[in-house]
Amino acid sequence: MSMPKHVVIRDVAPRDGFQSWPEFVPTDKKIEIIEAIRAAGVGEIEITSFVNPKAVPQMRDAAELMKTVQHGQGCIYAALVPNPKGAQLAIEAGADKLCVVISATDVHNQANVRRTVSESLSALDDIFSLAGKKSIPVIGGIGVAFGCPFQGDVPPEDVIKIARAYIENGAESIMFADTTGMATPPRVTRLVESFKQQFTDTKLGLHFHNNRGTAMANLYAALMAGADIFDTALGGIGGCPNVPDAAGNLPTADVVYMLEDMGIETGVDLEAVIEAALLMEKILGQKLPGQVMKSGPREPERAAKVCGTH
């Protein structure tokens, strides 16, 4: 299959990154970072998660954040929701899109949301009903789609079963998440091709963590298999809260840099997204794992302008 000419970038740093950050990031600083990501041309940002604040205190300002960001600027502000209650709260706060996540294994789903896979699937009717009343699109996310840190290998048919349940409920798209970085290119190719053969009319996205250093290779394999939606995170922050020392997501600037050089359009301004990553690094007060934010674009003049490198 030929490479796509255009790729959709979803930046998930404000949700996936900040949920596992050791300190609470103030709401006004979150908004500053979100606005910098939007201004760089990212068309969809997953900005928060409507979960129990006792479980994830970093997301305790979810409603305030969603109500405060400026909607309608050509950017979709999405929220992760684990259950119907979270979906209702996100809708009331004005979320443009919902992302539901069910892990592909019972043991990880229990660790993540205290439910079995079947119990989470049984709640989909209510979530999609709530979203449908407001015409809010829903992404069907599948965690540990390429391997579970507790179980090990995950049968592809288990992933496809969850995908089918989402699609039957009306999901706008499906998102395969390599939650703890267990994917390798052959596994990515097989699962993406299997999905595309069975669900020709449903959009598919990929969410890669870099725990084992294979995330960029996995993205390339997904591109080769025809995928054209990817989650990235500004500065490469992120990680599963249930995995100690978990590596982050693919850095947005790193992905844009590679795709730009491959002639694949993203609509994202590389220099602006590097500047956004440097701003976030300053706000968070810690060096971030992104690489292109350190070295800059390949043209010396652009690199010197943004990163002060030659």
Contacts in CASP RR format, 6 or more apart in sequence:
PFRMAT RR
TARGET T0000
AUTHOR 0000-0000-0000
METHOD contacts of the structure
MODEL  1
MSMPKHVVIRDVAPRDGFQSWPEFVPTDKKIEIIEAIRAAGVGEIEITSF
VNPKAVPQMRDAAELMKTVQHGQGCIYAALVPNPKGAQLAIEAGADKLCV
VISATDVHNQANVRRTVSESLSALDDIFSLAGKKSIPVIGGIGVAFGCPF
QGDVPPEDVIKIARAYIENGAESIMFADTTGMATPPRVTRLVESFKQQFT
DTKLGLHFHNNRGTAMANLYAALMAGADIFDTALGGIGGCPNVPDAAGNL
PTADVVYMLEDMGIETGVDLEAVIEAALLMEKILGQKLPGQVMKSGPREP
ERAAKVCGTH
1 224 0 8 1.000
1 225 0 8 1.000
1 226 0 8 1.000
2 226 0 8 1.000
3 223 0 8 1.000
3 224 0 8 1.000
3 226 0 8 1.000
3 262 0 8 1.000
3 264 0 8 1.000
4 223 0 8 1.000
4 226 0 8 1.000
4 227 0 8 1.000
4 228 0 8 1.000
4 264 0 8 1.000
5 264 0 8 1.000
5 265 0 8 1.000
6 228 0 8 1.000
6 264 0 8 1.000
6 265 0 8 1.000
6 266 0 8 1.000
7 223 0 8 1.000
7 228 0 8 1.000
7 229 0 8 1.000
7 230 0 8 1.000
7 259 0 8 1.000
7 264 0 8 1.000
7 265 0 8 1.000
7 266 0 8 1.000
8 43 0 8 1.000
8 44 0 8 1.000
8 228 0 8 1.000
8 229 0 8 1.000
8 230 0 8 1.000
8 266 0 8 1.000
9 42 0 8 1.000
9 43 0 8 1.000
9 44 0 8 1.000
9 230 0 8 1.000
9 232 0 8 1.000
9 252 0 8 1.000
9 255 0 8 1.000
9 256 0 8 1.000
9 266 0 8 1.000
9 267 0 8 1.000
9 268 0 8 1.000
10 42 0 8 1.000
10 43 0 8 1.000
10 44 0 8 1.000
10 45 0 8 1.000
10 46 0 8 1.000
10 78 0 8 1.000
10 229 0 8 1.000
10 230 0 8 1.000
10 231 0 8 1.000
10 232 0 8 1.000
11 37 0 8 1.000
11 42 0 8 1.000
11 44 0 8 1.000
11 45 0 8 1.000
11 46 0 8 1.000
11 231 0 8 1.000
11 232 0 8 1.000
11 233 0 8 1.000
11 234 0 8 1.000
11 252 0 8 1.000
12 45 0 8 1.000
12 46 0 8 1.000
12 207 0 8 1.000
12 231 0 8 1.000
12 232 0 8 1.000
12 233 0 8 1.000
12 249 0 8 1.000
13 33 0 8 1.000
13 37 0 8 1.000
13 233 0 8 1.000
13 234 0 8 1.000
13 235 0 8 1.000
13 236 0 8 1.000
13 237 0 8 1.000
13 238 0 8 1.000
13 249 0 8 1.000
13 252 0 8 1.000
13 280 0 8 1.000
14 30 0 8 1.000
14 33 0 8 1.000
14 34 0 8 1.000
14 37 0 8 1.000
14 45 0 8 1.000
14 46 0 8 1.000
14 47 0 8 1.000
14 48 0 8 1.000
14 65 0 8 1.000
15 46 0 8 1.000
15 47 0 8 1.000
15 48 0 8 1.000
15 49 0 8 1.000
15 59 0 8 1.000
15 79 0 8 1.000
15 80 0 8 1.000
16 46 0 8 1.000
16 231 0 8 1.000
16 233 0 8 1.000
16 237 0 8 1.000
16 238 0 8 1.000
16 239 0 8 1.000
16 248 0 8 1.000
16 249 0 8 1.000
17 233 0 8 1.000
17 237 0 8 1.000
17 238 0 8 1.000
17 239 0 8 1.000
17 248 0 8 1.000
17 249 0 8 1.000
18 25 0 8 1.000
18 30 0 8 1.000
18 58 0 8 1.000
18 59 0 8 1.000
18 237 0 8 1.000
19 49 0 8 1.000
19 56 0 8 1.000
19 58 0 8 1.000
19 59 0 8 1.000
19 238 0 8 1.000
19 241 0 8 1.000
20 58 0 8 1.000
20 238 0 8 1.000
20 239 0 8 1.000
20 240 0 8 1.000
20 241 0 8 1.000
20 246 0 8 1.000
21 58 0 8 1.000
21 237 0 8 1.000
21 238 0 8 1.000
21 284 0 8 1.000
24 57 0 8 1.000
24 58 0 8 1.000
24 60 0 8 1.000
25 58 0 8 1.000
25 283 0 8 1.000
25 284 0 8 1.000
27 61 0 8 1.000
27 64 0 8 1.000
27 65 0 8 1.000
27 68 0 8 1.000
29 283 0 8 1.000
30 47 0 8 1.000
30 61 0 8 1.000
30 65 0 8 1.000
31 65 0 8 1.000
31 68 0 8 1.000
31 69 0 8 1.000
32 279 0 8 1.000
32 283 0 8 1.000
33 234 0 8 1.000
33 276 0 8 1.000
33 279 0 8 1.000
33 280 0 8 1.000
33 283 0 8 1.000
34 45 0 8 1.000
34 47 0 8 1.000
34 69 0 8 1.000
34 77 0 8 1.000
35 69 0 8 1.000
35 70 0 8 1.000
36 272 0 8 1.000
36 275 0 8 1.000
36 276 0 8 1.000
36 279 0 8 1.000
36 280 0 8 1.000
37 45 0 8 1.000
37 234 0 8 1.000
37 252 0 8 1.000
37 273 0 8 1.000
37 276 0 8 1.000
38 45 0 8 1.000
38 73 0 8 1.000
38 74 0 8 1.000
38 75 0 8 1.000
39 272 0 8 1.000
39 276 0 8 1.000
40 268 0 8 1.000
40 269 0 8 1.000
40 272 0 8 1.000
40 273 0 8 1.000
40 275 0 8 1.000
40 276 0 8 1.000
41 75 0 8 1.000
41 267 0 8 1.000
41 268 0 8 1.000
41 269 0 8 1.000
41 272 0 8 1.000
41 273 0 8 1.000
42 75 0 8 1.000
42 252 0 8 1.000
42 268 0 8 1.000
42 273 0 8 1.000
43 74 0 8 1.000
43 75 0 8 1.000
43 76 0 8 1.000
44 75 0 8 1.000
44 76 0 8 1.000
44 78 0 8 1.000
44 97 0 8 1.000
45 75 0 8 1.000
45 76 0 8 1.000
45 77 0 8 1.000
45 78 0 8 1.000
46 78 0 8 1.000
46 79 0 8 1.000
46 80 0 8 1.000
46 99 0 8 1.000
46 231 0 8 1.000
47 65 0 8 1.000
47 66 0 8 1.000
47 69 0 8 1.000
47 77 0 8 1.000
47 78 0 8 1.000
47 79 0 8 1.000
48 59 0 8 1.000
48 61 0 8 1.000
48 62 0 8 1.000
48 65 0 8 1.000
48 66 0 8 1.000
48 79 0 8 1.000
48 80 0 8 1.000
49 56 0 8 1.000
49 59 0 8 1.000
49 62 0 8 1.000
49 79 0 8 1.000
49 80 0 8 1.000
49 81 0 8 1.000
49 82 0 8 1.000
50 59 0 8 1.000
50 62 0 8 1.000
50 63 0 8 1.000
50 79 0 8 1.000
50 80 0 8 1.000
50 81 0 8 1.000
50 82 0 8 1.000
50 85 0 8 1.000
50 86 0 8 1.000
50 87 0 8 1.000
50 89 0 8 1.000
50 90 0 8 1.000
50 93 0 8 1.000
51 59 0 8 1.000
51 62 0 8 1.000
51 80 0 8 1.000
51 82 0 8 1.000
51 86 0 8 1.000
53 59 0 8 1.000
53 60 0 8 1.000
56 241 0 8 1.000
62 79 0 8 1.000
62 89 0 8 1.000
62 90 0 8 1.000
62 93 0 8 1.000
63 89 0 8 1.000
63 92 0 8 1.000
63 93 0 8 1.000
66 77 0 8 1.000
66 79 0 8 1.000
66 90 0 8 1.000
66 93 0 8 1.000
66 94 0 8 1.000
66 95 0 8 1.000
67 93 0 8 1.000
67 94 0 8 1.000
69 77 0 8 1.000
71 77 0 8 1.000
71 94 0 8 1.000
71 96 0 8 1.000
76 96 0 8 1.000
76 97 0 8 1.000
77 95 0 8 1.000
77 96 0 8 1.000
77 97 0 8 1.000
78 95 0 8 1.000
78 96 0 8 1.000
78 97 0 8 1.000
78 98 0 8 1.000
78 99 0 8 1.000
78 139 0 8 1.000
79 90 0 8 1.000
79 93 0 8 1.000
79 95 0 8 1.000
79 97 0 8 1.000
79 98 0 8 1.000
79 99 0 8 1.000
80 98 0 8 1.000
80 99 0 8 1.000
80 100 0 8 1.000
80 101 0 8 1.000
81 87 0 8 1.000
81 89 0 8 1.000
81 90 0 8 1.000
81 98 0 8 1.000
81 99 0 8 1.000
81 100 0 8 1.000
81 127 0 8 1.000
82 100 0 8 1.000
82 101 0 8 1.000
82 112 0 8 1.000
82 113 0 8 1.000
82 120 0 8 1.000
83 113 0 8 1.000
83 115 0 8 1.000
83 120 0 8 1.000
83 123 0 8 1.000
83 127 0 8 1.000
84 123 0 8 1.000
84 126 0 8 1.000
84 127 0 8 1.000
84 130 0 8 1.000
87 98 0 8 1.000
87 100 0 8 1.000
87 126 0 8 1.000
87 127 0 8 1.000
87 130 0 8 1.000
87 131 0 8 1.000
88 130 0 8 1.000
90 98 0 8 1.000
91 98 0 8 1.000
91 130 0 8 1.000
91 131 0 8 1.000
91 134 0 8 1.000
91 136 0 8 1.000
95 136 0 8 1.000
96 136 0 8 1.000
97 136 0 8 1.000
97 137 0 8 1.000
97 138 0 8 1.000
97 139 0 8 1.000
97 172 0 8 1.000
98 127 0 8 1.000
98 131 0 8 1.000
98 136 0 8 1.000
98 137 0 8 1.000
98 138 0 8 1.000
98 139 0 8 1.000
99 138 0 8 1.000
99 139 0 8 1.000
99 140 0 8 1.000
99 141 0 8 1.000
99 175 0 8 1.000
100 124 0 8 1.000
100 127 0 8 1.000
100 138 0 8 1.000
100 139 0 8 1.000
100 140 0 8 1.000
100 141 0 8 1.000
100 166 0 8 1.000
101 112 0 8 1.000
101 140 0 8 1.000
101 141 0 8 1.000
101 142 0 8 1.000
101 143 0 8 1.000
101 177 0 8 1.000
102 109 0 8 1.000
102 117 0 8 1.000
102 120 0 8 1.000
102 121 0 8 1.000
102 140 0 8 1.000
102 141 0 8 1.000
102 142 0 8 1.000
102 143 0 8 1.000
102 162 0 8 1.000
103 109 0 8 1.000
103 112 0 8 1.000
103 113 0 8 1.000
103 117 0 8 1.000
103 142 0 8 1.000
103 143 0 8 1.000
103 144 0 8 1.000
103 148 0 8 1.000
103 179 0 8 1.000
104 117 0 8 1.000
104 142 0 8 1.000
104 143 0 8 1.000
104 144 0 8 1.000
104 145 0 8 1.000
104 147 0 8 1.000
104 148 0 8 1.000
104 154 0 8 1.000
104 158 0 8 1.000
104 159 0 8 1.000
104 162 0 8 1.000
105 117 0 8 1.000
105 144 0 8 1.000
105 148 0 8 1.000
105 150 0 8 1.000
105 151 0 8 1.000
105 154 0 8 1.000
105 158 0 8 1.000
106 116 0 8 1.000
106 117 0 8 1.000
107 148 0 8 1.000
107 150 0 8 1.000
107 151 0 8 1.000
108 143 0 8 1.000
108 144 0 8 1.000
108 148 0 8 1.000
108 149 0 8 1.000
108 150 0 8 1.000
108 151 0 8 1.000
108 179 0 8 1.000
108 242 0 8 1.000
109 115 0 8 1.000
109 116 0 8 1.000
109 117 0 8 1.000
109 120 0 8 1.000
110 116 0 8 1.000
111 150 0 8 1.000
111 242 0 8 1.000
112 242 0 8 1.000
113 120 0 8 1.000
115 123 0 8 1.000
117 162 0 8 1.000
121 162 0 8 1.000
121 165 0 8 1.000
124 165 0 8 1.000
124 166 0 8 1.000
124 169 0 8 1.000
125 169 0 8 1.000
127 138 0 8 1.000
127 169 0 8 1.000
128 138 0 8 1.000
128 169 0 8 1.000
128 170 0 8 1.000
128 171 0 8 1.000
131 137 0 8 1.000
131 138 0 8 1.000
137 172 0 8 1.000
138 166 0 8 1.000
138 169 0 8 1.000
138 170 0 8 1.000
138 171 0 8 1.000
138 172 0 8 1.000
139 171 0 8 1.000
139 172 0 8 1.000
139 173 0 8 1.000
139 174 0 8 1.000
139 175 0 8 1.000
140 163 0 8 1.000
140 166 0 8 1.000
140 171 0 8 1.000
140 173 0 8 1.000
140 174 0 8 1.000
140 175 0 8 1.000
141 166 0 8 1.000
141 174 0 8 1.000
141 175 0 8 1.000
141 176 0 8 1.000
141 177 0 8 1.000
141 207 0 8 1.000
142 159 0 8 1.000
142 162 0 8 1.000
142 163 0 8 1.000
142 174 0 8 1.000
142 175 0 8 1.000
142 176 0 8 1.000
142 177 0 8 1.000
143 176 0 8 1.000
143 177 0 8 1.000
143 179 0 8 1.000
144 151 0 8 1.000
144 154 0 8 1.000
144 177 0 8 1.000
144 178 0 8 1.000
144 179 0 8 1.000
144 180 0 8 1.000
144 182 0 8 1.000
145 154 0 8 1.000
145 159 0 8 1.000
145 176 0 8 1.000
145 177 0 8 1.000
145 178 0 8 1.000
145 179 0 8 1.000
145 183 0 8 1.000
145 191 0 8 1.000
146 154 0 8 1.000
146 176 0 8 1.000
146 178 0 8 1.000
146 181 0 8 1.000
146 182 0 8 1.000
146 183 0 8 1.000
146 184 0 8 1.000
146 187 0 8 1.000
146 188 0 8 1.000
146 191 0 8 1.000
147 153 0 8 1.000
147 154 0 8 1.000
147 178 0 8 1.000
147 180 0 8 1.000
147 182 0 8 1.000
147 183 0 8 1.000
148 154 0 8 1.000
148 180 0 8 1.000
148 182 0 8 1.000
149 180 0 8 1.000
149 182 0 8 1.000
149 242 0 8 1.000
149 243 0 8 1.000
152 182 0 8 1.000
156 190 0 8 1.000
156 191 0 8 1.000
156 194 0 8 1.000
159 176 0 8 1.000
159 191 0 8 1.000
160 194 0 8 1.000
160 195 0 8 1.000
160 198 0 8 1.000
163 174 0 8 1.000
163 195 0 8 1.000
163 199 0 8 1.000
164 198 0 8 1.000
164 199 0 8 1.000
166 174 0 8 1.000
167 174 0 8 1.000
167 199 0 8 1.000
167 202 0 8 1.000
171 202 0 8 1.000
172 203 0 8 1.000
173 202 0 8 1.000
173 203 0 8 1.000
173 204 0 8 1.000
173 205 0 8 1.000
173 229 0 8 1.000
174 195 0 8 1.000
174 199 0 8 1.000
174 202 0 8 1.000
174 203 0 8 1.000
174 204 0 8 1.000
174 205 0 8 1.000
175 204 0 8 1.000
175 205 0 8 1.000
175 206 0 8 1.000
175 207 0 8 1.000
175 229 0 8 1.000
175 231 0 8 1.000
176 191 0 8 1.000
176 192 0 8 1.000
176 195 0 8 1.000
176 204 0 8 1.000
176 205 0 8 1.000
176 206 0 8 1.000
176 207 0 8 1.000
177 206 0 8 1.000
177 207 0 8 1.000
177 209 0 8 1.000
177 231 0 8 1.000
178 206 0 8 1.000
178 207 0 8 1.000
178 208 0 8 1.000
178 209 0 8 1.000
178 215 0 8 1.000
178 218 0 8 1.000
179 207 0 8 1.000
179 209 0 8 1.000
179 240 0 8 1.000
179 243 0 8 1.000
180 209 0 8 1.000
180 211 0 8 1.000
180 240 0 8 1.000
180 243 0 8 1.000
180 246 0 8 1.000
181 208 0 8 1.000
181 209 0 8 1.000
181 210 0 8 1.000
181 211 0 8 1.000
181 212 0 8 1.000
181 213 0 8 1.000
181 214 0 8 1.000
181 215 0 8 1.000
181 247 0 8 1.000
182 211 0 8 1.000
182 212 0 8 1.000
183 208 0 8 1.000
183 214 0 8 1.000
183 215 0 8 1.000
183 218 0 8 1.000
184 214 0 8 1.000
184 217 0 8 1.000
184 218 0 8 1.000
185 214 0 8 1.000
185 217 0 8 1.000
185 218 0 8 1.000
185 220 0 8 1.000
185 221 0 8 1.000
186 221 0 8 1.000
188 206 0 8 1.000
188 218 0 8 1.000
188 221 0 8 1.000
188 222 0 8 1.000
188 225 0 8 1.000
189 221 0 8 1.000
189 222 0 8 1.000
189 224 0 8 1.000
189 225 0 8 1.000
192 204 0 8 1.000
192 206 0 8 1.000
192 221 0 8 1.000
192 222 0 8 1.000
192 225 0 8 1.000
192 226 0 8 1.000
192 227 0 8 1.000
193 225 0 8 1.000
195 204 0 8 1.000
196 204 0 8 1.000
196 225 0 8 1.000
196 226 0 8 1.000
203 229 0 8 1.000
204 227 0 8 1.000
204 229 0 8 1.000
205 222 0 8 1.000
205 227 0 8 1.000
205 228 0 8 1.000
205 229 0 8 1.000
205 230 0 8 1.000
205 231 0 8 1.000
206 218 0 8 1.000
206 219 0 8 1.000
206 222 0 8 1.000
206 227 0 8 1.000
206 229 0 8 1.000
206 230 0 8 1.000
206 231 0 8 1.000
207 230 0 8 1.000
207 231 0 8 1.000
207 249 0 8 1.000
208 215 0 8 1.000
208 218 0 8 1.000
208 219 0 8 1.000
208 230 0 8 1.000
208 231 0 8 1.000
208 249 0 8 1.000
208 250 0 8 1.000
209 215 0 8 1.000
209 238 0 8 1.000
209 239 0 8 1.000
209 240 0 8 1.000
209 246 0 8 1.000
209 247 0 8 1.000
209 248 0 8 1.000
209 249 0 8 1.000
210 216 0 8 1.000
210 236 0 8 1.000
210 247 0 8 1.000
210 248 0 8 1.000
210 249 0 8 1.000
210 250 0 8 1.000
210 289 0 8 1.000
211 243 0 8 1.000
211 246 0 8 1.000
211 247 0 8 1.000
211 248 0 8 1.000
213 247 0 8 1.000
215 249 0 8 1.000
215 250 0 8 1.000
216 250 0 8 1.000
216 254 0 8 1.000
216 255 0 8 1.000
216 258 0 8 1.000
219 230 0 8 1.000
219 250 0 8 1.000
219 255 0 8 1.000
222 230 0 8 1.000
223 264 0 8 1.000
230 250 0 8 1.000
230 255 0 8 1.000
231 249 0 8 1.000
231 250 0 8 1.000
232 249 0 8 1.000
232 250 0 8 1.000
232 251 0 8 1.000
232 252 0 8 1.000
232 254 0 8 1.000
232 255 0 8 1.000
233 248 0 8 1.000
233 249 0 8 1.000
233 250 0 8 1.000
233 251 0 8 1.000
233 252 0 8 1.000
234 251 0 8 1.000
234 252 0 8 1.000
234 253 0 8 1.000
234 273 0 8 1.000
234 276 0 8 1.000
234 277 0 8 1.000
234 280 0 8 1.000
235 251 0 8 1.000
235 252 0 8 1.000
235 253 0 8 1.000
235 277 0 8 1.000
235 280 0 8 1.000
235 281 0 8 1.000
235 288 0 8 1.000
235 289 0 8 1.000
235 290 0 8 1.000
235 293 0 8 1.000
236 248 0 8 1.000
236 249 0 8 1.000
236 250 0 8 1.000
236 251 0 8 1.000
236 252 0 8 1.000
236 254 0 8 1.000
236 288 0 8 1.000
236 289 0 8 1.000
236 290 0 8 1.000
237 248 0 8 1.000
237 249 0 8 1.000
237 280 0 8 1.000
237 284 0 8 1.000
237 288 0 8 1.000
237 289 0 8 1.000
238 246 0 8 1.000
238 248 0 8 1.000
238 249 0 8 1.000
239 246 0 8 1.000
239 247 0 8 1.000
239 248 0 8 1.000
239 249 0 8 1.000
240 246 0 8 1.000
247 289 0 8 1.000
248 289 0 8 1.000
251 277 0 8 1.000
251 288 0 8 1.000
251 289 0 8 1.000
251 290 0 8 1.000
251 291 0 8 1.000
251 292 0 8 1.000
251 293 0 8 1.000
252 268 0 8 1.000
252 273 0 8 1.000
252 277 0 8 1.000
253 270 0 8 1.000
253 273 0 8 1.000
253 274 0 8 1.000
253 277 0 8 1.000
253 290 0 8 1.000
253 292 0 8 1.000
253 293 0 8 1.000
253 296 0 8 1.000
254 290 0 8 1.000
254 291 0 8 1.000
254 292 0 8 1.000
255 266 0 8 1.000
256 266 0 8 1.000
256 268 0 8 1.000
256 270 0 8 1.000
256 273 0 8 1.000
256 292 0 8 1.000
257 270 0 8 1.000
257 292 0 8 1.000
257 296 0 8 1.000
257 297 0 8 1.000
257 298 0 8 1.000
259 265 0 8 1.000
259 266 0 8 1.000
260 266 0 8 1.000
260 270 0 8 1.000
261 298 0 8 1.000
270 292 0 8 1.000
270 297 0 8 1.000
270 302 0 8 1.000
271 297 0 8 1.000
271 302 0 8 1.000
271 305 0 8 1.000
271 306 0 8 1.000
274 292 0 8 1.000
274 293 0 8 1.000
274 296 0 8 1.000
274 297 0 8 1.000
274 306 0 8 1.000
274 307 0 8 1.000
275 306 0 8 1.000
277 288 0 8 1.000
277 290 0 8 1.000
277 293 0 8 1.000
278 293 0 8 1.000
278 306 0 8 1.000
278 307 0 8 1.000
280 288 0 8 1.000
281 287 0 8 1.000
281 288 0 8 1.000
281 293 0 8 1.000
293 307 0 8 1.000
294 307 0 8 1.000
294 309 0 8 1.000
295 303 0 8 1.000
295 307 0 8 1.000
295 309 0 8 1.000
296 302 0 8 1.000
296 303 0 8 1.000
296 306 0 8 1.000
296 307 0 8 1.000
296 309 0 8 1.000
297 303 0 8 1.000
297 306 0 8 1.000
300 310 0 8 1.000
303 309 0 8 1.000
303 310 0 8 1.000
304 310 0 8 1.000
END
